[in-house]
């Protein structure tokens, strides 16, 4: 295959040996259904609405990588139901992944006090992936005649058989959490699998399948005082030969008798980035901001600039509920 002048060649899986990978978020637990389908509907409210946006590599890419997410989920007894829409775009060729997912989860306490709980979730939908072939440039479109020139009118000699495809999506997850409000420690552990059907993903009619992504997330909320908590946590993701490890700590400080509290956090993603975040929660509204400082081998070109991210969550019907299902205290 000819050499393609794309920044995205390591992401898209366009060649014979390159495998594509899923996008990720730094504020990963701000979007619960993106992290684990088992977290669908685990809210102390009737409805949760969430929006998140990420912009990455604007310091080095003509067109930065962007991720936009919106979701909504509700609690109904032990069941949770939700829907999530994501659009991810990367690079000058407008590589785009549009995803729609529907989720359901079932949470059940395993002790008489209903402090220890298990939740099982399932998520299904589709992903449409597309590219703009006319936006790319290829070796074969350059000529040395008349001092050298480039023309997209020259055949690019690539065997791109399609520029759009639809992939089925099936994900599942499991979550354990301890939700006693007066406890010193509130641990949790979640395991989820994405792309379980390993759909065929190729623009060249090659035998390229999207690998299963396994995600493990765990941590413990430490309630130091009634107004202060810290939350160390770990996230590990494995997809094909790619392994991502994230170590983080969040903190929250309550003000105004619990009506307002400040949020902060630090995340270290090995061989990739250090992320700082700040946020505020006012009653049913939560706003979080994060920034990635690039620490990978690309840091010389980026001058450590990586990505910025914003997340907003709104809980509806919290005060009107007589019986609530305790959410995992994460």
DOSE-859874 format. One record per atom (N, C-alpha, C): residue in one letter; x, z, y. Coordinates in pm, whole numbers, plus 32768, in hexadecimal, padded with zeros to 4 digits. Example, Ala and Ser with C-alpha at 12.3 -4.5 7.8 and 13.67 -1.06 7.14 Angstrom:
type,east,up,north
A,8527,830C,7DC7
A,84CE,830C,7E3E
A,8528,830C,7EB6
S,8505,82C4,7F1F
S,8557,82CA,7F96
S,850A,8313,8003
//
This chain:
type,east,up,north
X,8054,8000,7F89
X,8000,8000,8000
X,8057,8000,807C
X,802F,7FB4,80E1
X,807D,7FA9,815B
X,807F,802E,81A6
X,80E6,803C,81F9
X,80F3,80B7,8247
X,808C,80B6,82B7
X,8038,811C,82BE
X,7FCF,8125,8324
X,7FFB,8187,838F
X,7FEF,815F,840C
X,8018,81B5,8479
X,7FA3,8211,849E
X,7F96,827B,844C
X,7F29,82DB,845E
X,7F62,8367,845A
X,7F38,83B9,84B1
X,7F59,8446,84A6
X,7F0C,8485,8433
X,7E9C,8449,840C
X,7E43,8485,83AB
X,7E62,8461,831B
X,7ECB,8418,8300
X,7EE1,83E8,8279
X,7EEE,845B,8215
X,7F20,84CE,8242
X,7F2E,8540,81E8
X,7EAB,858B,81D3
X,7E44,8568,821F
X,7DC5,85AF,8216
X,7D5D,855E,81CB
X,7D58,84DE,81E4
X,7CE6,848F,81B6
X,7CEA,846A,8123
X,7D5F,8468,80E8
X,7D66,843E,805D
X,7D52,83A9,804E
X,7D8A,8358,80AA
X,7D75,82C8,80A5
X,7DD0,8284,8040
X,7E40,82C2,801F
X,7E9E,8281,7FC5
X,7E86,82A9,7F36
X,7EE1,827A,7EDE
X,7ED1,8293,7E4E
X,7EE7,8325,7E29
X,7F48,8366,7E6A
X,7F6F,83EB,7E3D
X,7F43,8459,7E9B
X,7F0B,8438,7F0E
X,7EE7,849D,7F70
X,7E5B,84D0,7F54
X,7E4A,8554,7F51
X,7DC8,8591,7F3A
X,7D95,85CD,7FBD
X,7D14,85BB,7FD8
X,7CDD,85F3,8053
X,7CBC,8685,8040
X,7CB1,86CB,80B0
X,7C93,8759,80AF
X,7C22,8775,8111
X,7BE1,87E8,80FE
X,7B75,8810,8158
X,7BAE,8840,81DC
X,7B5B,8836,8244
X,7B7E,8870,82C5
X,7B75,8908,82BA
X,7BB0,894F,831B
X,7BA4,89E0,831A
X,7B8B,8A14,83A8
X,7B63,8A93,83B1
X,7B4E,8AD8,842F
X,7BA8,8B53,8433
X,7BD7,8B76,84AA
X,7C26,8BF0,84B9
X,7BCC,8C6B,84C0
X,7B5D,8C61,8509
X,7AF9,8CCC,850D
X,7A9A,8CB6,8498
X,7AD0,8CBD,8420
X,7A88,8C8F,83A9
X,7A0E,8CE4,8388
X,7A15,8D69,839F
X,79A3,8DBD,837B
X,793A,8DC3,83EA
X,7952,8D7D,8458
X,78E9,8D72,84BE
X,7879,8D17,848E
X,789B,8CBA,8432
X,783A,8C5D,83F8
X,7829,8C81,8365
X,77CE,8CDF,8343
X,77C9,8D16,82BB
X,77AF,8CB0,824D
X,7752,8C51,8262
X,7733,8BF0,81F9
X,77A3,8B8C,81E6
X,77F7,8B78,824A
X,786D,8B24,823D
X,78D5,8B69,81E6
X,78DA,8BEE,81EC
X,7939,8C3B,819E
X,790C,8C4E,810E
X,788A,8C72,80FC
X,7859,8C94,8077
X,77C1,8C85,8075
X,7789,8C30,801F
X,76F7,8C21,8017
X,76AF,8CA4,7FF8
X,76F3,8D04,7FB8
X,76B5,8D82,7F95
X,7695,8DD7,800F
X,76C9,8DB2,8085
X,76AE,8DFC,80FF
X,7632,8DC9,8148
X,75ED,8D6A,810E
X,7572,8D36,814A
X,7508,8DA4,8151
X,74D4,8DBC,81C8
X,7469,8E1C,81DA
X,7492,8EAD,81D8
X,7513,8ECC,81CF
X,7540,8F57,81D0
X,754A,8F87,8260
X,74D8,8FA6,8299
X,74CE,8FCD,8325
X,7469,903E,8335
X,747F,9095,8397
X,741E,90FB,83BA
X,73C2,90C3,8427
X,7381,9056,8407
X,7328,9011,8465
X,72D5,8FAE,8415
X,727A,8F6B,8459
X,7229,8F06,8417
X,7270,8E7F,8414
X,72BB,8E63,847D
X,72F7,8DDD,848A
X,737D,8DE7,84D1
X,73DE,8D98,84A1
X,7460,8D8D,84E2
X,747A,8CFC,8506
X,749F,8CE3,8582
X,74C3,8C5D,85B1
X,7555,8C62,85DD
X,75A2,8C00,85AE
X,7632,8C02,85C9
X,7663,8B78,85F3
X,76C1,8B76,8651
X,7702,8AF9,867C
X,7796,8B13,868B
X,77E8,8AAE,8666
X,7879,8ABE,866C
X,78B9,8A36,868A
X,7926,8A3B,86D7
X,796C,89BF,86FC
X,7A02,89D9,86F7
X,7A4C,8978,86C1
X,7ADE,8981,86B6
X,7B1D,88FF,86E5
X,7B87,8909,8734
X,7BD2,8896,8766
X,7C65,88AC,8745
X,7CA2,884F,86F9
X,7D2A,8862,86C8
X,7D81,87E8,86E3
X,7E01,8803,86FF
X,7E6A,879E,8711
X,7E57,874A,878F
X,7E17,877E,87F4
X,7E09,8734,8871
X,7E90,8722,88B7
X,7EF3,8774,8892
X,7F77,876A,88D1
X,7FC9,86F6,889B
X,7FA6,86C0,8824
X,7FF6,8655,87E9
X,7FA3,85DB,87C2
X,7F21,85E8,87B5
X,7ECE,8579,8786
X,7E82,853A,87FA
X,7E7A,84B5,87F7
X,7E2C,846E,885C
X,7D9A,8498,8856
X,7D69,84A8,87DB
X,7CE4,84DF,87C6
X,7CF3,855B,876E
X,7CDA,85D1,87A4
X,7CEC,864B,8755
X,7C86,8657,86E5
X,7CA4,86AE,8685
X,7C49,86C9,8616
X,7BDF,872B,8647
X,7B61,870E,8631
X,7AF5,8765,865F
X,7A98,8788,85EC
X,7A64,8801,85F0
X,7A01,882F,858F
X,7990,8872,85DC
X,7916,8843,85C6
X,78A0,887D,8606
X,783F,88A8,8599
X,7811,8923,85A0
X,77BC,895B,8538
X,7744,89A1,8576
X,76D0,8990,8539
X,7659,89DB,855E
X,7610,8A03,84DF
X,75DC,8A7C,84DC
X,7599,8AAC,8462
X,752B,8B0E,8486
X,74D1,8B1F,8428
X,7468,8B82,8435
X,7445,8BB8,83AC
X,7434,8C3B,83A1
X,740A,8C75,8322
X,73AE,8CEB,833B
X,735D,8D0B,82D6
X,72FA,8D75,82E3
X,72F8,8DCA,8265
X,72C6,8E44,8275
X,72B6,8EA0,8205
X,7222,8EAD,81E4
X,7204,8EA8,8162
X,717B,8EBB,8134
X,7181,8F0B,80B2
X,716E,8F90,80BD
X,7180,8FE6,804A
X,7211,8FE6,801C
X,7224,8FD3,7F9C
X,72AC,8FCC,7F65
X,72E9,8F41,7F70
X,729B,8EE3,7FA2
X,72C7,8E58,7FAA
X,72F6,8E36,8037
X,7352,8DD8,803E
X,737C,8D9F,80BC
X,7376,8D08,80B5
X,7350,8CC9,8124
X,7345,8C37,812A
X,738B,8C07,81A9
X,73CF,8B97,819F
X,7416,8B67,8214
X,7434,8AD3,8211
X,745D,8AA1,8283
X,7484,8A15,8292
X,74FD,8A0E,82EF
X,755A,89B5,82D0
X,75D5,89A8,831E
X,75F5,8914,8333
X,7616,88F0,83AE
X,763C,8867,83D0
X,76C6,886C,8411
X,7721,8818,83DF
X,77A9,8813,8412
X,77CF,8782,842F
X,7815,876D,849C
X,7850,86EA,84B7
X,78E4,86FC,84D5
X,7939,86B4,848B
X,79C9,86C1,8498
X,7A04,8637,84B4
X,7A52,862D,851D
X,7A8D,85AC,8543
X,7B22,85BD,855C
X,7B71,8559,8530
X,7C01,8565,853B
X,7C40,84DE,8557
X,7C93,84D9,85BF
X,7CED,846A,85D4
X,7CB4,83EF,8618
X,7D0E,8393,8635
X,7CED,831C,8682
X,7C8F,82BF,8636
X,7C8E,82C6,85B2
X,7C35,8272,8562
X,7BAA,82AA,854F
X,7B8C,8317,8599
X,7B07,8355,8591
X,7ADF,8377,8503
X,7B3F,83AA,84B4
X,7B18,83DF,8431
X,7AB2,844D,8448
X,7A3E,8440,840B
X,79D0,849B,8426
X,7991,84CB,83A4
X,7976,854D,839D
X,7930,8588,832C
X,78B8,85D4,8361
X,7841,85A4,8340
X,77C4,85E5,8368
X,7784,8623,82EE
X,7769,86A4,82F5
X,773D,86ED,827F
X,76BD,873C,829C
X,765D,8731,8242
X,75E1,8780,8249
X,75D3,87CD,81C6
X,75C2,8851,81D1
X,75BA,88A6,815C
X,7544,8905,8166
X,7504,891D,80F4
X,7499,8980,80E9
X,74C8,89EF,808C
X,74AE,8A6B,80B3
X,74E1,8ADE,8068
X,7470,8B3D,8042
X,7484,8B7F,7FD1
X,742F,8BEE,7FAB
X,7485,8C57,7F67
X,7460,8CD5,7F78
X,74AB,8D43,7F3C
X,744C,8DB1,7F10
X,7475,8DFB,7EAD
X,7426,8E6B,7E79
X,747F,8EE7,7E79
X,7457,8F4D,7EC3
X,74A5,8FC8,7ECE
X,745A,9039,7E8A
X,74A3,9088,7E3C
X,7465,90F5,7DF2
X,74BF,9170,7DF6
X,7488,91E5,7E18
X,74D8,9260,7E13
X,74EF,9289,7D82
X,755F,92CC,7D69
X,7581,92F4,7CE1
X,7588,938B,7CD2
X,755C,93D7,7D38
X,7555,9468,7D2F
X,74D3,9499,7D6E
X,74AD,9515,7D51
X,742E,954B,7D81
X,7428,9554,7E19
X,7498,9572,7E58
X,749B,957E,7EE9
X,749D,94F8,7F30
X,74B0,948B,7EE5
X,74B4,9402,7F19
X,7528,93ED,7F7B
X,7598,942E,7F5C
X,7610,941A,7FAE
X,766A,93AE,7F73
X,7677,93AC,7EEF
X,76C6,9346,7EAB
X,766B,92CF,7E8B
X,7692,9258,7EB4
X,763C,91E3,7E9F
X,768D,916C,7E70
X,7649,9115,7E26
X,767F,9096,7DFC
X,7627,9026,7E32
X,7665,8FB9,7E55
X,761A,8F45,7E85
X,7650,8EC7,7E41
X,75F4,8E70,7E1A
X,7617,8DF2,7DD9
X,75DB,8D81,7E2A
X,762A,8D1B,7E4B
X,75FB,8CAF,7EA1
X,7615,8C26,7E69
X,75C0,8BC9,7E8E
X,75CD,8B3D,7E66
X,75B5,8AE5,7EE1
X,7602,8A7B,7EEB
X,75FD,8A24,7F61
X,7606,8992,7F33
X,75AF,893F,7F68
X,75AE,88B2,7F40
X,758B,885A,7FB6
X,75BA,87DF,7FB2
X,759D,8780,801D
X,75F2,8704,800C
X,761C,86CA,807D
X,766A,864F,8077
X,76CE,864B,80EA
X,7735,85FB,80D8
X,7798,85E1,8141
X,77A7,854B,8152
X,7798,851B,81CB
X,77B4,848F,81E9
X,783C,8485,822C
X,7895,8433,81F2
X,791A,8420,822A
X,792A,838E,8253
X,7967,8379,82C7
X,7974,82F1,82FB
X,79F3,82E4,834E
X,7A20,8268,835F
X,7A92,8247,83B4
X,7A71,81CB,8405
X,7AC0,81B3,846F
X,7AB7,8138,84BD
X,7B36,80E8,84A2
X,7B2B,8087,8446
X,7BA2,803A,841E
X,7BDE,7FEF,8495
X,7B88,7FC2,84F2
X,7BBA,7F74,8563
X,7C0D,7FC7,85C4
X,7C0A,804C,85B6
X,7C58,80A2,8610
X,7CE7,80B7,85DF
X,7D02,8094,8560
X,7D85,80AC,8526
X,7DE2,8035,853E
X,7E64,8050,8535
X,7EC9,7FE7,8540
X,7F1E,7FE7,84C1
X,7F4C,7F6E,8499
X,7F94,7F5D,841B
X,8012,7F09,8433
X,8073,7F19,83D9
X,80F1,7ECE,83E2
X,80D9,7E37,83E9
X,807D,7E09,8397
X,8068,7D78,838B
X,802F,7D3B,840B
X,8000,7D8C,8468
X,7FC6,7D58,84E4
X,802C,7D4D,8555
X,80A9,7D6B,8534
X,8115,7D57,8594
X,8161,7CD8,8570
X,818C,7C8F,85D4
X,81D7,7C15,85BE
X,8250,7C12,861A
X,82BE,7BD5,85EA
X,8338,7BCB,863B
X,833B,7B4D,8691
X,82D7,7AF8,8688
X,82D3,7A7D,86D6
X,82C5,7A9C,876B
X,8304,7A47,87BA
X,82FE,7A52,884C
X,8326,7ADD,887D
X,838D,7B13,883E
X,83C0,7B94,886B
X,837A,7C0D,882F
X,8316,7BF5,87D9
X,82D1,7C64,8798
X,824B,7C82,87D9
X,81E6,7C8E,8788
X,8160,7CAC,87BD
X,810A,7CE8,874E
X,8097,7D18,8775
X,8037,7D51,8717
X,7FAE,7D14,872F
X,7F67,7CF8,86C2
X,7EE0,7CC0,86D0
X,7E89,7CF2,865E
X,7E15,7D2C,8680
X,7DB7,7D56,8619
X,7D70,7CDF,85DA
X,7D86,7C68,8611
X,7D4E,7BF0,85D5
X,7D99,7BC5,8558
X,7E11,7BFD,8542
X,7E5F,7BDF,84CB
X,7E29,7C32,8457
X,7E1E,7BF5,83E1
X,7DED,7C3C,836B
X,7E43,7CB7,834F
X,7E03,7D2B,833F
X,7E51,7DA5,8328
X,7E7E,7DB4,8297
X,7E4E,7D5C,823D
X,7E78,7D58,81B1
X,7E5C,7DDB,8167
X,7DF8,7E27,8196
X,7DD1,7EA2,8152
X,7D51,7E8A,8102
X,7D45,7ECE,8093
X,7CD1,7EBF,803B
X,7C6B,7F2E,8054
X,7C40,7F3C,80CF
X,7BDA,7F9F,80F1
X,7B52,7F63,80D0
X,7B13,7F97,8069
X,7A96,7F5E,8038
X,7A1A,7F95,807C
X,7A27,8009,80BB
X,79B5,8042,8103
X,79EA,809A,8172
X,799A,80AB,81D9
X,79C0,8101,8249
X,7964,817A,8254
X,7906,8188,81F7
X,78AC,81FB,81F6
X,7882,8219,8166
X,7871,8296,8149
X,7842,82BE,80C5
X,77FC,8345,80CE
X,77A4,8360,806E
X,775A,83DE,8068
X,7780,8426,7FE7
X,77A8,84A3,7FF3
X,77D4,84F3,7F81
X,7772,8566,7F6B
X,7749,857E,7EEE
X,76F8,85F6,7ED2
X,774D,8673,7EE2
X,770D,86E0,7F0A
X,7756,875C,7F21
X,7710,87CE,7ED7
X,775B,8819,7E87
X,7725,888C,7E41
X,778A,88FE,7E48
X,775D,8970,7E7F
X,77B3,89E5,7E8F
X,776B,8A61,7E57
X,77B7,8AC5,7E31
X,777D,8B41,7DFF
X,77D8,8BB5,7E24
X,779E,8C2E,7E2C
X,77EE,8CA1,7E51
X,77B6,8D25,7E1D
X,780E,8D88,7E1E
X,77EE,8E10,7DF3
X,7827,8E70,7E5A
X,77E2,8EDF,7E74
X,7811,8F42,7ED5
X,77EA,8FCE,7EA9
X,784A,902A,7EAF
X,7830,90B9,7EA2
X,784B,90FB,7F28
X,77F5,915B,7F4F
X,780E,91A4,7FCC
X,77D2,922F,7FC5
X,780C,928B,8011
X,77E0,9316,801A
X,77B6,932D,80AB
X,7737,934C,80C1
X,76FF,9346,8149
X,76D4,93CB,8183
X,76FA,943C,8148
X,76D2,94BD,8180
X,7708,94CE,820D
X,76AD,94E7,826B
X,76D2,94EB,82F7
X,772D,9563,8318
X,771A,95D4,82D2
X,7765,964E,82F2
X,77EA,9657,82A6
X,780A,95F5,8256
X,7883,95FB,8204
X,78FF,95E0,8258
X,796F,961B,822B
X,79EF,9600,826D
X,7A1D,9572,8250
X,7A07,9545,81D2
X,7A35,94C2,81A7
X,79C0,946E,8176
X,79BD,93F0,819F
X,795B,938E,8171
X,79A5,9314,813A
X,79C8,9314,80B8
X,7A10,92A2,807D
X,79B3,922F,805A
X,79EE,91B9,804A
X,79A3,9143,801E
X,7A02,90E4,7FD7
X,79C8,9092,7F7F
X,7A15,902E,7F36
X,79BB,8FB7,7F19
X,79E8,8F40,7F3D
X,799A,8EC7,7F26
X,79ED,8E5B,7EE4
X,79AD,8E0E,7E8D
X,79ED,8D9C,7E4B
X,798B,8D27,7E54
X,79BB,8CB3,7E7B
X,7964,8C3F,7E86
X,79AD,8BC1,7E5B
X,7960,8B5F,7E2E
X,7996,8ADE,7E05
X,794D,8A6E,7E4C
X,7998,8A0E,7E80
X,7961,899E,7ECB
X,7988,891A,7E87
X,7937,88B4,7E9D
X,794D,882F,7E5F
X,7949,883B,7DC6
X,78EA,8884,7D91
X,78E8,88A2,7D02
X,78D6,8825,7CAC
X,7894,87BE,7CE1
X,7882,8743,7C94
X,78F9,86E5,7CA1
X,795B,8707,7CF2
X,79D2,86B5,7D0A
X,79AD,8623,7D21
X,7961,8606,7D8A
X,7932,857D,7DA0
X,79A5,851B,7DB8
X,798F,849F,7D91
X,79F1,8436,7DA7
X,79F7,8415,7E3C
X,7A6F,841A,7E74
X,7A81,8407,7F04
X,7AF0,83A0,7F1A
X,7AC9,8329,7F43
X,7B2D,82C0,7F5B
X,7AF0,8251,7FAE
X,7B41,8216,8002
X,7B1A,819E,804B
X,7B50,8120,8007
X,7B94,8132,7F93
X,7BD6,80C3,7F50
X,7BA5,80AD,7EC1
X,7B38,80EF,7E9A
X,7B05,80E8,7E10
X,7B6F,8115,7DAC
X,7BBB,817B,7DD0
X,7C1D,81B4,7D75
X,7BE5,8234,7D38
X,7C24,8264,7CCF
X,7BF4,82D9,7C87
X,7C26,8359,7CCA
X,7BF8,8370,7D43
X,7C21,83E4,7D92
X,7BAB,8443,7D9F
X,7BB9,84BC,7D6A
X,7B4D,851E,7D6C
X,7B73,8594,7DC6
X,7B11,85C4,7E10
X,7B27,8636,7E69
X,7B38,86B4,7E14
X,7BA9,86F9,7E1D
X,7BC0,876E,7DC6
X,7B63,87E3,7DE9
X,7B4A,8836,7D87
X,7B01,88B2,7D9E
X,7B55,890E,7DF8
X,7B13,894C,7E57
X,7B57,89AF,7EAC
X,7B25,8A3B,7E87
X,7B80,8A90,7E5E
X,7B60,8B1A,7E3C
X,7B88,8B75,7EB1
X,7B2B,8BC8,7EDC
X,7B43,8C22,7F4C
X,7B2E,8CB2,7F1F
X,7B8D,8D09,7F40
X,7B82,8D98,7F26
X,7B96,8DE0,7FAB
X,7B37,8E33,7FD0
X,7B45,8E81,804B
X,7B23,8F13,802F
X,7B75,8F6C,8061
X,7B63,8FFA,8049
X,7B95,904A,80C0
X,7B6A,90C6,80C8
X,7B94,911D,8134
X,7B48,919F,8131
X,7B63,91F3,8193
X,7B1D,9273,819D
X,7B0F,9298,8230
X,7A96,92B9,8255
X,7A7F,92EA,82DD
X,7A9A,9380,82DD
X,7AF2,93AD,8337
X,7B18,9439,8342
X,7AD9,9471,83C0
X,7A78,94CA,83B0
X,7A2F,9503,8421
X,7A78,9580,8451
X,7AD2,956E,84B1
X,7B28,95DB,84DF
X,7AD7,9644,8528
X,7A85,961A,8585
X,7A27,9672,85CA
X,79A2,9628,85D5
X,793E,9667,8610
X,78BE,9625,8623
X,78CA,95AD,8680
X,7932,95AC,86D2
X,7940,953F,8733
X,79B4,94E2,8719
X,79FD,94F5,86AB
X,7A73,94A2,8693
X,7A81,9484,85FE
X,7A99,9404,85DE
X,7AB6,93DE,8555
X,7B25,9376,8554
X,7B6C,9370,84E3
X,7BCC,9305,84CC
X,7BA9,92C7,8445
X,7BCA,9247,8435
X,7BA2,91FF,83BD
X,7C15,91A5,838D
X,7C6F,91D8,8339
X,7CD3,917F,82FC
X,7C91,9128,8292
X,7CBC,90A9,8288
X,7C7B,904D,822B
X,7CDD,8FE0,8200
X,7CBF,8FA3,818E
X,7D13,8F3A,8155
X,7CBB,8EC5,812A
X,7CE9,8E4D,8144
X,7CA5,8DD3,8118
X,7D0B,8D7C,80D0
X,7CE8,8D50,8057
X,7D3D,8CF4,800A
X,7CE7,8C7E,7FE0
X,7D18,8C04,7FFA
X,7CD2,8B8A,7FD3
X,7D30,8B30,7F84
X,7CFE,8AFD,7F16
X,7D4D,8AA4,7EC0
X,7CFD,8A25,7EA8
X,7D39,89B2,7EC9
X,7CF8,8931,7EB3
X,7D62,88CD,7E86
X,7D59,88A2,7E0A
X,7DC1,884B,7DD5
X,7E47,8892,7DD9
X,7EAA,8852,7E15
X,7F2E,888E,7E23
X,7F3D,88DC,7EA5
X,7ED6,88DA,7EF8
X,7EDC,891F,7F79
X,7EB2,89B1,7F69
X,7EFF,8A0B,7FA5
X,7EE2,8A9A,7FA0
X,7EEA,8AD1,802E
X,7E80,8B13,805A
X,7E7E,8B50,80DE
X,7E69,8BE6,80D1
X,7EC0,8C33,8112
X,7EB6,8CC4,8110
X,7EAB,8CF7,81A0
X,7E48,8D4D,81B5
X,7E2D,8D82,8239
X,7E23,8E19,8233
X,7E6D,8E5C,828B
X,7E6B,8EEE,8294
X,7E41,8F12,8322
X,7DE2,8F6F,832E
X,7DA8,8F86,83B1
X,7D7E,9017,83C1
X,7D68,903D,843D
X,7D2D,90BE,845D
X,7CD2,90AC,84D7
X,7C59,90DC,84CC
X,7BFA,90DD,853B
X,7BE6,916D,856A
X,7BB4,917A,85E3
X,7B96,91FF,8618
X,7B1D,91F5,8675
X,7AD0,9262,867C
X,7A5F,9268,86D5
X,7A57,92F0,8718
X,7A38,92F0,8799
X,7A2E,936D,87E5
X,79A8,9371,882B
X,7957,93D5,880A
X,78CF,93DE,8840
X,78CF,941B,88CB
X,787A,93E0,891F
X,7864,9413,89A6
X,77CD,9425,89B9
X,77A7,946E,8A1D
X,771A,947C,8A44
X,76C2,94A5,89CE
X,76EB,950E,8988
X,769D,9548,891B
X,7678,94E0,88B0
X,76D5,9488,8891
X,76BC,9427,8828
X,7675,93A9,8854
X,764F,939E,88D3
X,760A,9327,8902
X,766A,92B5,8920
X,76E8,92D5,8936
X,774D,9270,8956
X,77CF,9297,8913
X,7811,9238,88D3
X,7896,9259,88A3
X,78F1,91E0,88AC
X,7972,9202,88BC
X,79DB,919F,88CB
X,7A18,9180,8843
X,7A3C,9101,882E
X,7A76,90D5,87AF
X,7B00,9099,87C8
X,7B57,90AB,8768
X,7BDB,906E,8770
X,7C11,9057,86E4
X,7C70,8FFE,86D7
X,7CA6,8FE5,8653
X,7D28,8F96,8658
X,7D72,8FA1,85EB
X,7DEC,8F53,85D9
X,7DEE,8F1C,854B
X,7E0D,8E9D,853E
X,7E10,8E58,84BE
X,7E97,8E14,84AC
X,7ED2,8E22,8437
X,7F4D,8DDA,8417
X,7F33,8D80,83A0
X,7F3A,8CFD,83B4
X,7F2A,8C9B,834A
X,7FB5,8C6A,8326
X,7FE2,8C87,82AC
X,806D,8C71,8287
X,8097,8BE0,8298
X,810E,8BCE,82D0
X,814D,8B4B,82E4
X,80F6,8AEE,8339
X,809F,8B28,838D
X,8046,8AD2,83DA
X,802D,8B06,8467
X,7FF2,8B7D,8475
X,7FC8,8BA8,84FA
X,7FB6,8C3E,8503
X,7FC2,8C70,857D
X,7F9B,8CF8,85A0
X,7F26,8CED,8600
X,7EBC,8D37,85E6
X,7E40,8D29,8633
X,7E1A,8DAE,8672
X,7DF8,8DAB,86F0
X,7DC3,8E21,8734
X,7D32,8E03,875A
X,7CE0,8E6B,8756
X,7C53,8E59,8779
X,7C22,8ECD,87CD
X,7BC2,8EB0,8822
X,7B7F,8F13,8874
X,7AEB,8EF8,886E
X,7A9B,8F61,887F
X,7A0C,8F4B,887A
X,79BF,8FBE,88B6
X,793D,8FAA,88BE
X,78E5,9010,88F4
X,785F,9005,88AC
X,7822,9079,8891
X,779E,907C,8854
X,7742,90CF,88AC
X,76D5,9094,88D5
X,7672,90D5,8929
X,75EB,90CB,88E3
X,75BE,913D,88AC
X,7541,9140,8861
X,7542,90D6,87F1
X,74F1,906E,87FC
X,74E5,900B,8791
X,753F,8F91,87A5
X,7594,8F92,880A
X,75E8,8F1F,882A
X,767A,8F40,8810
X,76C1,8EE2,87CF
X,7750,8EF3,87B6
X,779A,8E75,87DE
X,7802,8E84,882F
X,7855,8E14,885B
X,78E5,8E33,8839
X,7928,8DD3,87F5
X,79B4,8DE4,87D1
X,7A04,8D69,87F9
X,7A7E,8D81,8829
X,7ADA,8D15,8850
X,7B5C,8D28,8804
X,7B95,8CBA,87D3
X,7C13,8CC2,878B
X,7C72,8C54,87B5
X,7CF4,8C70,87AA
X,7D59,8C0A,87C9
X,7DC7,8C0D,8760
X,7DE9,8B96,872C
X,7E53,8B87,86C7
X,7ED8,8B68,870C
X,7F3D,8BB6,86EE
X,7FC6,8B97,8717
X,800D,8B5C,869D
X,8032,8ADE,86A7
X,806C,8A97,8636
X,80F6,8ACF,8612
X,8109,8AF2,8592
X,8189,8B25,8562
X,81C3,8ACF,84F2
X,8187,8A5B,84DA
X,81B6,8A02,8470
X,822F,89B2,849F
X,825D,8956,844C
X,82CE,8902,8470
X,82AD,88A4,84E4
X,822E,889B,8507
X,8204,8846,8577
X,820E,888F,85FD
X,8237,890D,85FD
X,8233,895E,8677
X,828D,8928,86E6
X,82F9,88E1,86C1
X,8350,88A9,872A
X,8306,8840,877A
X,82B9,87EB,8736
X,826D,8783,877B
X,81F5,87BC,87C6
X,81B6,8821,878B
X,813D,885A,87C9
X,815C,88C4,8832
X,81DA,88F3,8835
X,8200,8964,888A
X,81A9,89DD,886A
X,818F,89F0,87E9
X,8141,8A5C,87AC
X,80AB,8A53,87CA
X,8080,89EC,8812
X,7FF0,89DF,8830
X,7FA8,89A5,87B6
X,7F3B,89E6,878D
X,7EF5,89BA,8716
X,7E65,8995,872C
X,7E0E,89FB,8739
X,7D7F,89E0,8741
X,7D39,8A50,878C
X,7CC7,8A30,87C5
X,7C70,8A99,87FA
X,7BEA,8A90,87B4
X,7BA7,8B01,87AC
X,7B2B,8B0B,8760
X,7ACB,8B6A,87A6
X,7A4B,8B4B,87A3
X,79E4,8B9F,87DE
X,7971,8BAD,877B
X,793B,8C27,876F
X,78CE,8C41,8710
X,7865,8C98,8755
X,77E6,8C75,8741
X,7777,8CBF,877D
X,770C,8CD9,8714
X,76DC,8D54,870C
X,7676,8D7A,86AA
X,7605,8DC6,86EF
X,758A,8DA7,86C7
X,7515,8DEC,86FC
X,74BE,8E1B,8688
X,749A,8E9B,8689
X,7440,8ED5,8626
X,73B5,8EE5,8663
X,7352,8EB6,861C
X,72C8,8EB9,864F
X,7272,8F14,85F8
X,721C,8F63,863A
X,71BF,8FB8,85F2
X,71FD,9036,85BA
X,726D,9062,85F1
X,72B2,90D6,85BC
X,7265,9156,85D4
X,722F,9168,864B
X,71EE,91E5,866F
X,7163,91F2,8634
X,7124,9184,860A
X,709B,9187,85DA
X,7091,919D,8544
X,7101,919D,84FD
X,70FD,91AA,846C
X,70F1,923C,8443
X,7093,925A,83EA
X,7082,92E1,83B7
X,70DD,92FB,8340
X,70EF,9296,82ED
X,7147,92A1,827B
X,71B2,9235,8287
X,722E,9260,8289
X,729A,9202,829B
X,72F6,9204,8222
X,733B,9198,820D
X,739E,918E,81A2
X,7427,919C,81E1
X,746C,9207,81BF
X,74ED,921F,81FE
X,754D,91AC,81E3
X,7587,9178,824D
X,75EA,910E,823D
X,7670,914C,821B
X,76CA,9101,81DD
X,7751,9136,81C5
X,7793,9154,8249
X,77D1,91C7,8255
X,7809,91F1,82D6
X,7890,91B1,82EB
X,788E,912E,8307
X,790B,90E8,831F
X,7908,90A8,83A9
//
